[in-house]
Amino acid sequence: MAVPRKKMSKSRIGMRRSGHQLGTVTWVEDKKSGELRRPHHIDLKSGVYKGRQVLTVKTDA
């Protein structure tokens, strides 16, 4: 069984974990509606993905 040779210091553990932080979320403006949406995701307001209708839009009745 593998056994570490030396104790990992708090500093070195922190340096290793420095890449674990959350990244910023990217938003793009929709060309037709002007709404903000995530890239490569369906526009939930209009139900359109890559220029074609994917979801039917519910109207408030």
mmJSON file of the N, C-alpha and C atoms, coordinates in Angstrom:
{"data_MODEL":{"atom_site":{
"group_PDB":["ATOM","ATOM","ATOM","ATOM","ATOM","ATOM","ATOM","ATOM","ATOM","ATOM","ATOM","ATOM","ATOM","ATOM","ATOM","ATOM","ATOM","ATOM","ATOM","ATOM","ATOM","ATOM","ATOM","ATOM","ATOM","ATOM","ATOM","ATOM","ATOM","ATOM","ATOM","ATOM","ATOM","ATOM","ATOM","ATOM","ATOM","ATOM","ATOM","ATOM","ATOM","ATOM","ATOM","ATOM","ATOM","ATOM","ATOM","ATOM","ATOM","ATOM","ATOM","ATOM","ATOM","ATOM","ATOM","ATOM","ATOM","ATOM","ATOM","ATOM","ATOM","ATOM","ATOM","ATOM","ATOM","ATOM","ATOM","ATOM","ATOM","ATOM","ATOM","ATOM","ATOM","ATOM","ATOM","ATOM","ATOM","ATOM","ATOM","ATOM","ATOM","ATOM","ATOM","ATOM","ATOM","ATOM","ATOM","ATOM","ATOM","ATOM","ATOM","ATOM","ATOM","ATOM","ATOM","ATOM","ATOM","ATOM","ATOM","ATOM","ATOM","ATOM","ATOM","ATOM","ATOM","ATOM","ATOM","ATOM","ATOM","ATOM","ATOM","ATOM","ATOM","ATOM","ATOM","ATOM","ATOM","ATOM","ATOM","ATOM","ATOM","ATOM","ATOM","ATOM","ATOM","ATOM","ATOM","ATOM","ATOM","ATOM","ATOM","ATOM","ATOM","ATOM","ATOM","ATOM","ATOM","ATOM","ATOM","ATOM","ATOM","ATOM","ATOM","ATOM","ATOM","ATOM","ATOM","ATOM","ATOM","ATOM","ATOM","ATOM","ATOM","ATOM","ATOM","ATOM","ATOM","ATOM","ATOM","ATOM","ATOM","ATOM","ATOM","ATOM","ATOM","ATOM","ATOM","ATOM","ATOM","ATOM","ATOM","ATOM","ATOM","ATOM","ATOM","ATOM","ATOM","ATOM","ATOM","ATOM","ATOM","ATOM","ATOM"],
"id":[1,2,3,4,5,6,7,8,9,10,11,12,13,14,15,16,17,18,19,20,21,22,23,24,25,26,27,28,29,30,31,32,33,34,35,36,37,38,39,40,41,42,43,44,45,46,47,48,49,50,51,52,53,54,55,56,57,58,59,60,61,62,63,64,65,66,67,68,69,70,71,72,73,74,75,76,77,78,79,80,81,82,83,84,85,86,87,88,89,90,91,92,93,94,95,96,97,98,99,100,101,102,103,104,105,106,107,108,109,110,111,112,113,114,115,116,117,118,119,120,121,122,123,124,125,126,127,128,129,130,131,132,133,134,135,136,137,138,139,140,141,142,143,144,145,146,147,148,149,150,151,152,153,154,155,156,157,158,159,160,161,162,163,164,165,166,167,168,169,170,171,172,173,174,175,176,177,178,179,180,181,182,183],
"type_symbol":["N","C","C","N","C","C","N","C","C","N","C","C","N","C","C","N","C","C","N","C","C","N","C","C","N","C","C","N","C","C","N","C","C","N","C","C","N","C","C","N","C","C","N","C","C","N","C","C","N","C","C","N","C","C","N","C","C","N","C","C","N","C","C","N","C","C","N","C","C","N","C","C","N","C","C","N","C","C","N","C","C","N","C","C","N","C","C","N","C","C","N","C","C","N","C","C","N","C","C","N","C","C","N","C","C","N","C","C","N","C","C","N","C","C","N","C","C","N","C","C","N","C","C","N","C","C","N","C","C","N","C","C","N","C","C","N","C","C","N","C","C","N","C","C","N","C","C","N","C","C","N","C","C","N","C","C","N","C","C","N","C","C","N","C","C","N","C","C","N","C","C","N","C","C","N","C","C","N","C","C","N","C","C"],
"label_atom_id":["N","CA","C","N","CA","C","N","CA","C","N","CA","C","N","CA","C","N","CA","C","N","CA","C","N","CA","C","N","CA","C","N","CA","C","N","CA","C","N","CA","C","N","CA","C","N","CA","C","N","CA","C","N","CA","C","N","CA","C","N","CA","C","N","CA","C","N","CA","C","N","CA","C","N","CA","C","N","CA","C","N","CA","C","N","CA","C","N","CA","C","N","CA","C","N","CA","C","N","CA","C","N","CA","C","N","CA","C","N","CA","C","N","CA","C","N","CA","C","N","CA","C","N","CA","C","N","CA","C","N","CA","C","N","CA","C","N","CA","C","N","CA","C","N","CA","C","N","CA","C","N","CA","C","N","CA","C","N","CA","C","N","CA","C","N","CA","C","N","CA","C","N","CA","C","N","CA","C","N","CA","C","N","CA","C","N","CA","C","N","CA","C","N","CA","C","N","CA","C","N","CA","C","N","CA","C","N","CA","C","N","CA","C"],
"label_alt_id":[null,null,null,null,null,null,null,null,null,null,null,null,null,null,null,null,null,null,null,null,null,null,null,null,null,null,null,null,null,null,null,null,null,null,null,null,null,null,null,null,null,null,null,null,null,null,null,null,null,null,null,null,null,null,null,null,null,null,null,null,null,null,null,null,null,null,null,null,null,null,null,null,null,null,null,null,null,null,null,null,null,null,null,null,null,null,null,null,null,null,null,null,null,null,null,null,null,null,null,null,null,null,null,null,null,null,null,null,null,null,null,null,null,null,null,null,null,null,null,null,null,null,null,null,null,null,null,null,null,null,null,null,null,null,null,null,null,null,null,null,null,null,null,null,null,null,null,null,null,null,null,null,null,null,null,null,null,null,null,null,null,null,null,null,null,null,null,null,null,null,null,null,null,null,null,null,null,null,null,null,null,null,null],
"label_comp_id":["MET","MET","MET","ALA","ALA","ALA","VAL","VAL","VAL","PRO","PRO","PRO","ARG","ARG","ARG","LYS","LYS","LYS","LYS","LYS","LYS","MET","MET","MET","SER","SER","SER","LYS","LYS","LYS","SER","SER","SER","ARG","ARG","ARG","ILE","ILE","ILE","GLY","GLY","GLY","MET","MET","MET","ARG","ARG","ARG","ARG","ARG","ARG","SER","SER","SER","GLY","GLY","GLY","HIS","HIS","HIS","GLN","GLN","GLN","LEU","LEU","LEU","GLY","GLY","GLY","THR","THR","THR","VAL","VAL","VAL","THR","THR","THR","TRP","TRP","TRP","VAL","VAL","VAL","GLU","GLU","GLU","ASP","ASP","ASP","LYS","LYS","LYS","LYS","LYS","LYS","SER","SER","SER","GLY","GLY","GLY","GLU","GLU","GLU","LEU","LEU","LEU","ARG","ARG","ARG","ARG","ARG","ARG","PRO","PRO","PRO","HIS","HIS","HIS","HIS","HIS","HIS","ILE","ILE","ILE","ASP","ASP","ASP","LEU","LEU","LEU","LYS","LYS","LYS","SER","SER","SER","GLY","GLY","GLY","VAL","VAL","VAL","TYR","TYR","TYR","LYS","LYS","LYS","GLY","GLY","GLY","ARG","ARG","ARG","GLN","GLN","GLN","VAL","VAL","VAL","LEU","LEU","LEU","THR","THR","THR","VAL","VAL","VAL","LYS","LYS","LYS","THR","THR","THR","ASP","ASP","ASP","ALA","ALA","ALA"],
"label_asym_id":["A","A","A","A","A","A","A","A","A","A","A","A","A","A","A","A","A","A","A","A","A","A","A","A","A","A","A","A","A","A","A","A","A","A","A","A","A","A","A","A","A","A","A","A","A","A","A","A","A","A","A","A","A","A","A","A","A","A","A","A","A","A","A","A","A","A","A","A","A","A","A","A","A","A","A","A","A","A","A","A","A","A","A","A","A","A","A","A","A","A","A","A","A","A","A","A","A","A","A","A","A","A","A","A","A","A","A","A","A","A","A","A","A","A","A","A","A","A","A","A","A","A","A","A","A","A","A","A","A","A","A","A","A","A","A","A","A","A","A","A","A","A","A","A","A","A","A","A","A","A","A","A","A","A","A","A","A","A","A","A","A","A","A","A","A","A","A","A","A","A","A","A","A","A","A","A","A","A","A","A","A","A","A"],
"label_entity_id":["1","1","1","1","1","1","1","1","1","1","1","1","1","1","1","1","1","1","1","1","1","1","1","1","1","1","1","1","1","1","1","1","1","1","1","1","1","1","1","1","1","1","1","1","1","1","1","1","1","1","1","1","1","1","1","1","1","1","1","1","1","1","1","1","1","1","1","1","1","1","1","1","1","1","1","1","1","1","1","1","1","1","1","1","1","1","1","1","1","1","1","1","1","1","1","1","1","1","1","1","1","1","1","1","1","1","1","1","1","1","1","1","1","1","1","1","1","1","1","1","1","1","1","1","1","1","1","1","1","1","1","1","1","1","1","1","1","1","1","1","1","1","1","1","1","1","1","1","1","1","1","1","1","1","1","1","1","1","1","1","1","1","1","1","1","1","1","1","1","1","1","1","1","1","1","1","1","1","1","1","1","1","1"],
"label_seq_id":[1,1,1,2,2,2,3,3,3,4,4,4,5,5,5,6,6,6,7,7,7,8,8,8,9,9,9,10,10,10,11,11,11,12,12,12,13,13,13,14,14,14,15,15,15,16,16,16,17,17,17,18,18,18,19,19,19,20,20,20,21,21,21,22,22,22,23,23,23,24,24,24,25,25,25,26,26,26,27,27,27,28,28,28,29,29,29,30,30,30,31,31,31,32,32,32,33,33,33,34,34,34,35,35,35,36,36,36,37,37,37,38,38,38,39,39,39,40,40,40,41,41,41,42,42,42,43,43,43,44,44,44,45,45,45,46,46,46,47,47,47,48,48,48,49,49,49,50,50,50,51,51,51,52,52,52,53,53,53,54,54,54,55,55,55,56,56,56,57,57,57,58,58,58,59,59,59,60,60,60,61,61,61],
"pdbx_PDB_ins_code":[null,null,null,null,null,null,null,null,null,null,null,null,null,null,null,null,null,null,null,null,null,null,null,null,null,null,null,null,null,null,null,null,null,null,null,null,null,null,null,null,null,null,null,null,null,null,null,null,null,null,null,null,null,null,null,null,null,null,null,null,null,null,null,null,null,null,null,null,null,null,null,null,null,null,null,null,null,null,null,null,null,null,null,null,null,null,null,null,null,null,null,null,null,null,null,null,null,null,null,null,null,null,null,null,null,null,null,null,null,null,null,null,null,null,null,null,null,null,null,null,null,null,null,null,null,null,null,null,null,null,null,null,null,null,null,null,null,null,null,null,null,null,null,null,null,null,null,null,null,null,null,null,null,null,null,null,null,null,null,null,null,null,null,null,null,null,null,null,null,null,null,null,null,null,null,null,null,null,null,null,null,null,null],
"Cartn_x":[0.835,0.0,0.886,0.492,1.289,1.146,2.272,2.289,3.035,2.459,3.17,4.448,5.497,6.783,6.802,6.122,6.149,4.75,4.567,3.274,3.079,1.877,1.546,1.216,1.875,1.618,0.291,-0.265,-1.525,-1.363,-0.19,0.082,0.062,0.717,0.782,-0.582,-1.37,-2.728,-3.576,-3.401,-4.138,-3.753,-2.46,-2.005,-2.603,-2.701,-3.273,-4.747,-5.443,-6.885,-7.235,-6.253,-6.527,-7.336,-7.279,-8.041,-9.442,-9.846,-11.166,-12.257,-11.903,-12.895,-13.906,-15.063,-16.111,-15.751,-16.025,-15.771,-16.972,-16.768,-17.864,-18.737,-20.02,-20.978,-21.054,-21.009,-21.038,-22.471,-22.82,-24.135,-23.939,-24.839,-24.82,-26.18,-26.196,-27.457,-28.053,-29.337,-30.022,-30.196,-29.951,-29.986,-31.399,-32.382,-33.75,-34.468,-34.475,-35.265,-34.493,-33.166,-32.372,-32.246,-32.807,-32.726,-31.35,-30.925,-29.678,-29.959,-29.065,-29.203,-27.809,-27.733,-26.468,-26.137,-24.864,-24.534,-24.796,-25.261,-25.574,-26.722,-27.633,-28.814,-30.053,-31.195,-32.462,-32.869,-33.399,-33.963,-35.346,-35.515,-36.756,-37.91,-37.612,-38.685,-39.371,-38.583,-39.148,-39.157,-38.352,-38.302,-37.492,-36.58,-35.805,-34.386,-33.85,-32.455,-31.876,-30.785,-30.099,-31.041,-31.911,-32.763,-34.01,-34.272,-35.496,-36.28,-37.591,-38.49,-38.379,-38.018,-37.834,-38.93,-39.279,-40.318,-41.521,-42.697,-43.871,-43.977,-44.265,-44.313,-45.72,-45.809,-47.097,-47.499,-48.745,-49.241,-50.017,-49.936,-50.669,-52.131,-52.993,-54.418,-55.22],
"Cartn_y":[-1.175,0.0,1.247,2.246,3.456,4.304,4.805,5.627,6.925,8.095,9.346,9.464,10.0,10.102,11.233,12.366,13.513,14.082,14.806,15.451,16.598,16.704,17.817,19.024,20.135,21.35,21.97,22.82,23.496,24.363,24.963,25.821,25.009,23.873,23.062,22.478,22.1,21.612,22.718,23.947,25.09,25.384,25.236,25.464,24.42,23.185,22.136,22.391,22.906,23.129,24.472,25.249,26.578,26.529,25.428,25.315,24.797,24.555,23.983,25.033,26.314,27.362,27.346,27.955,28.012,29.027,28.665,29.572,30.483,31.52,32.421,31.794,32.08,31.534,32.457,31.877,32.648,32.811,34.019,34.33,34.965,34.651,35.287,35.915,36.961,37.624,36.944,36.557,35.908,36.907,36.465,37.375,37.856,36.972,37.357,38.072,37.467,38.028,39.046,38.992,39.902,39.472,38.32,37.797,37.167,37.159,36.483,35.009,34.158,32.714,32.104,30.865,30.145,29.644,29.63,29.086,27.581,27.099,25.684,25.203,26.099,25.744,26.267,25.665,26.089,27.426,28.323,29.572,29.251,29.337,28.913,29.867,31.117,32.074,31.729,31.396,31.129,29.644,28.814,27.382,27.052,27.923,27.736,27.309,26.343,25.92,25.749,26.416,26.381,26.728,27.704,28.19,27.381,26.331,25.554,25.439,25.311,25.243,23.872,23.842,22.582,22.388,23.451,23.379,24.223,23.772,24.595,25.59,26.834,27.903,27.972,27.938,28.034,29.507,29.794,31.165,31.243,32.378,32.57,32.806,31.934,32.065,32.323],
"Cartn_z":[0.0,0.0,0.0,-0.782,-0.892,0.364,0.849,2.05,1.71,2.034,1.745,2.567,1.969,2.652,3.659,3.344,4.231,4.368,5.442,5.679,4.694,4.14,3.256,4.12,3.871,4.642,4.193,5.062,4.734,3.502,3.368,2.215,0.923,0.919,-0.285,-0.629,0.377,0.136,-0.472,0.06,-0.479,-1.916,-2.244,-3.609,-4.555,-4.097,-4.932,-5.175,-4.162,-4.269,-4.89,-5.311,-5.837,-7.126,-7.838,-9.076,-8.878,-7.641,-7.371,-7.261,-7.345,-7.151,-8.295,-8.042,-9.044,-10.119,-11.339,-12.444,-12.669,-13.461,-13.772,-14.85,-14.788,-15.73,-16.944,-18.138,-19.372,-19.845,-20.257,-20.809,-22.172,-23.102,-24.417,-24.664,-25.473,-25.801,-27.016,-26.921,-28.027,-29.172,-30.404,-31.545,-31.859,-31.701,-32.06,-30.923,-29.739,-28.639,-27.804,-27.823,-27.017,-25.566,-25.207,-23.842,-23.609,-22.36,-22.009,-21.794,-22.303,-22.125,-22.087,-21.615,-21.594,-22.993,-23.397,-24.706,-24.758,-25.883,-26.116,-25.238,-24.853,-24.077,-24.794,-24.49,-25.078,-24.476,-25.326,-24.848,-24.29,-22.97,-22.331,-22.601,-22.954,-23.257,-24.568,-25.591,-26.912,-27.273,-26.594,-26.882,-28.122,-28.507,-29.733,-29.375,-30.141,-30.0,-31.391,-31.662,-32.958,-34.113,-33.902,-34.97,-35.242,-34.466,-34.684,-33.386,-33.531,-32.387,-31.733,-30.453,-29.734,-28.702,-27.972,-26.953,-27.378,-26.95,-27.181,-26.028,-26.368,-25.379,-24.792,-23.472,-22.801,-22.692,-22.985,-22.835,-21.525,-20.837,-19.603,-19.931,-19.44,-19.747,-18.482],
"occupancy":[1.0,1.0,1.0,1.0,1.0,1.0,1.0,1.0,1.0,1.0,1.0,1.0,1.0,1.0,1.0,1.0,1.0,1.0,1.0,1.0,1.0,1.0,1.0,1.0,1.0,1.0,1.0,1.0,1.0,1.0,1.0,1.0,1.0,1.0,1.0,1.0,1.0,1.0,1.0,1.0,1.0,1.0,1.0,1.0,1.0,1.0,1.0,1.0,1.0,1.0,1.0,1.0,1.0,1.0,1.0,1.0,1.0,1.0,1.0,1.0,1.0,1.0,1.0,1.0,1.0,1.0,1.0,1.0,1.0,1.0,1.0,1.0,1.0,1.0,1.0,1.0,1.0,1.0,1.0,1.0,1.0,1.0,1.0,1.0,1.0,1.0,1.0,1.0,1.0,1.0,1.0,1.0,1.0,1.0,1.0,1.0,1.0,1.0,1.0,1.0,1.0,1.0,1.0,1.0,1.0,1.0,1.0,1.0,1.0,1.0,1.0,1.0,1.0,1.0,1.0,1.0,1.0,1.0,1.0,1.0,1.0,1.0,1.0,1.0,1.0,1.0,1.0,1.0,1.0,1.0,1.0,1.0,1.0,1.0,1.0,1.0,1.0,1.0,1.0,1.0,1.0,1.0,1.0,1.0,1.0,1.0,1.0,1.0,1.0,1.0,1.0,1.0,1.0,1.0,1.0,1.0,1.0,1.0,1.0,1.0,1.0,1.0,1.0,1.0,1.0,1.0,1.0,1.0,1.0,1.0,1.0,1.0,1.0,1.0,1.0,1.0,1.0,1.0,1.0,1.0,1.0,1.0,1.0],
"B_iso_or_equiv":[0.0,0.0,0.0,0.0,0.0,0.0,0.0,0.0,0.0,0.0,0.0,0.0,0.0,0.0,0.0,0.0,0.0,0.0,0.0,0.0,0.0,0.0,0.0,0.0,0.0,0.0,0.0,0.0,0.0,0.0,0.0,0.0,0.0,0.0,0.0,0.0,0.0,0.0,0.0,0.0,0.0,0.0,0.0,0.0,0.0,0.0,0.0,0.0,0.0,0.0,0.0,0.0,0.0,0.0,0.0,0.0,0.0,0.0,0.0,0.0,0.0,0.0,0.0,0.0,0.0,0.0,0.0,0.0,0.0,0.0,0.0,0.0,0.0,0.0,0.0,0.0,0.0,0.0,0.0,0.0,0.0,0.0,0.0,0.0,0.0,0.0,0.0,0.0,0.0,0.0,0.0,0.0,0.0,0.0,0.0,0.0,0.0,0.0,0.0,0.0,0.0,0.0,0.0,0.0,0.0,0.0,0.0,0.0,0.0,0.0,0.0,0.0,0.0,0.0,0.0,0.0,0.0,0.0,0.0,0.0,0.0,0.0,0.0,0.0,0.0,0.0,0.0,0.0,0.0,0.0,0.0,0.0,0.0,0.0,0.0,0.0,0.0,0.0,0.0,0.0,0.0,0.0,0.0,0.0,0.0,0.0,0.0,0.0,0.0,0.0,0.0,0.0,0.0,0.0,0.0,0.0,0.0,0.0,0.0,0.0,0.0,0.0,0.0,0.0,0.0,0.0,0.0,0.0,0.0,0.0,0.0,0.0,0.0,0.0,0.0,0.0,0.0,0.0,0.0,0.0,0.0,0.0,0.0],
"pdbx_formal_charge":[null,null,null,null,null,null,null,null,null,null,null,null,null,null,null,null,null,null,null,null,null,null,null,null,null,null,null,null,null,null,null,null,null,null,null,null,null,null,null,null,null,null,null,null,null,null,null,null,null,null,null,null,null,null,null,null,null,null,null,null,null,null,null,null,null,null,null,null,null,null,null,null,null,null,null,null,null,null,null,null,null,null,null,null,null,null,null,null,null,null,null,null,null,null,null,null,null,null,null,null,null,null,null,null,null,null,null,null,null,null,null,null,null,null,null,null,null,null,null,null,null,null,null,null,null,null,null,null,null,null,null,null,null,null,null,null,null,null,null,null,null,null,null,null,null,null,null,null,null,null,null,null,null,null,null,null,null,null,null,null,null,null,null,null,null,null,null,null,null,null,null,null,null,null,null,null,null,null,null,null,null,null,null],
"auth_seq_id":[1,1,1,2,2,2,3,3,3,4,4,4,5,5,5,6,6,6,7,7,7,8,8,8,9,9,9,10,10,10,11,11,11,12,12,12,13,13,13,14,14,14,15,15,15,16,16,16,17,17,17,18,18,18,19,19,19,20,20,20,21,21,21,22,22,22,23,23,23,24,24,24,25,25,25,26,26,26,27,27,27,28,28,28,29,29,29,30,30,30,31,31,31,32,32,32,33,33,33,34,34,34,35,35,35,36,36,36,37,37,37,38,38,38,39,39,39,40,40,40,41,41,41,42,42,42,43,43,43,44,44,44,45,45,45,46,46,46,47,47,47,48,48,48,49,49,49,50,50,50,51,51,51,52,52,52,53,53,53,54,54,54,55,55,55,56,56,56,57,57,57,58,58,58,59,59,59,60,60,60,61,61,61],
"auth_comp_id":["MET","MET","MET","ALA","ALA","ALA","VAL","VAL","VAL","PRO","PRO","PRO","ARG","ARG","ARG","LYS","LYS","LYS","LYS","LYS","LYS","MET","MET","MET","SER","SER","SER","LYS","LYS","LYS","SER","SER","SER","ARG","ARG","ARG","ILE","ILE","ILE","GLY","GLY","GLY","MET","MET","MET","ARG","ARG","ARG","ARG","ARG","ARG","SER","SER","SER","GLY","GLY","GLY","HIS","HIS","HIS","GLN","GLN","GLN","LEU","LEU","LEU","GLY","GLY","GLY","THR","THR","THR","VAL","VAL","VAL","THR","THR","THR","TRP","TRP","TRP","VAL","VAL","VAL","GLU","GLU","GLU","ASP","ASP","ASP","LYS","LYS","LYS","LYS","LYS","LYS","SER","SER","SER","GLY","GLY","GLY","GLU","GLU","GLU","LEU","LEU","LEU","ARG","ARG","ARG","ARG","ARG","ARG","PRO","PRO","PRO","HIS","HIS","HIS","HIS","HIS","HIS","ILE","ILE","ILE","ASP","ASP","ASP","LEU","LEU","LEU","LYS","LYS","LYS","SER","SER","SER","GLY","GLY","GLY","VAL","VAL","VAL","TYR","TYR","TYR","LYS","LYS","LYS","GLY","GLY","GLY","ARG","ARG","ARG","GLN","GLN","GLN","VAL","VAL","VAL","LEU","LEU","LEU","THR","THR","THR","VAL","VAL","VAL","LYS","LYS","LYS","THR","THR","THR","ASP","ASP","ASP","ALA","ALA","ALA"],
"auth_asym_id":["A","A","A","A","A","A","A","A","A","A","A","A","A","A","A","A","A","A","A","A","A","A","A","A","A","A","A","A","A","A","A","A","A","A","A","A","A","A","A","A","A","A","A","A","A","A","A","A","A","A","A","A","A","A","A","A","A","A","A","A","A","A","A","A","A","A","A","A","A","A","A","A","A","A","A","A","A","A","A","A","A","A","A","A","A","A","A","A","A","A","A","A","A","A","A","A","A","A","A","A","A","A","A","A","A","A","A","A","A","A","A","A","A","A","A","A","A","A","A","A","A","A","A","A","A","A","A","A","A","A","A","A","A","A","A","A","A","A","A","A","A","A","A","A","A","A","A","A","A","A","A","A","A","A","A","A","A","A","A","A","A","A","A","A","A","A","A","A","A","A","A","A","A","A","A","A","A","A","A","A","A","A","A"],
"auth_atom_id":["N","CA","C","N","CA","C","N","CA","C","N","CA","C","N","CA","C","N","CA","C","N","CA","C","N","CA","C","N","CA","C","N","CA","C","N","CA","C","N","CA","C","N","CA","C","N","CA","C","N","CA","C","N","CA","C","N","CA","C","N","CA","C","N","CA","C","N","CA","C","N","CA","C","N","CA","C","N","CA","C","N","CA","C","N","CA","C","N","CA","C","N","CA","C","N","CA","C","N","CA","C","N","CA","C","N","CA","C","N","CA","C","N","CA","C","N","CA","C","N","CA","C","N","CA","C","N","CA","C","N","CA","C","N","CA","C","N","CA","C","N","CA","C","N","CA","C","N","CA","C","N","CA","C","N","CA","C","N","CA","C","N","CA","C","N","CA","C","N","CA","C","N","CA","C","N","CA","C","N","CA","C","N","CA","C","N","CA","C","N","CA","C","N","CA","C","N","CA","C","N","CA","C","N","CA","C","N","CA","C","N","CA","C"],
"pdbx_PDB_model_num":[1,1,1,1,1,1,1,1,1,1,1,1,1,1,1,1,1,1,1,1,1,1,1,1,1,1,1,1,1,1,1,1,1,1,1,1,1,1,1,1,1,1,1,1,1,1,1,1,1,1,1,1,1,1,1,1,1,1,1,1,1,1,1,1,1,1,1,1,1,1,1,1,1,1,1,1,1,1,1,1,1,1,1,1,1,1,1,1,1,1,1,1,1,1,1,1,1,1,1,1,1,1,1,1,1,1,1,1,1,1,1,1,1,1,1,1,1,1,1,1,1,1,1,1,1,1,1,1,1,1,1,1,1,1,1,1,1,1,1,1,1,1,1,1,1,1,1,1,1,1,1,1,1,1,1,1,1,1,1,1,1,1,1,1,1,1,1,1,1,1,1,1,1,1,1,1,1,1,1,1,1,1,1]
}}}
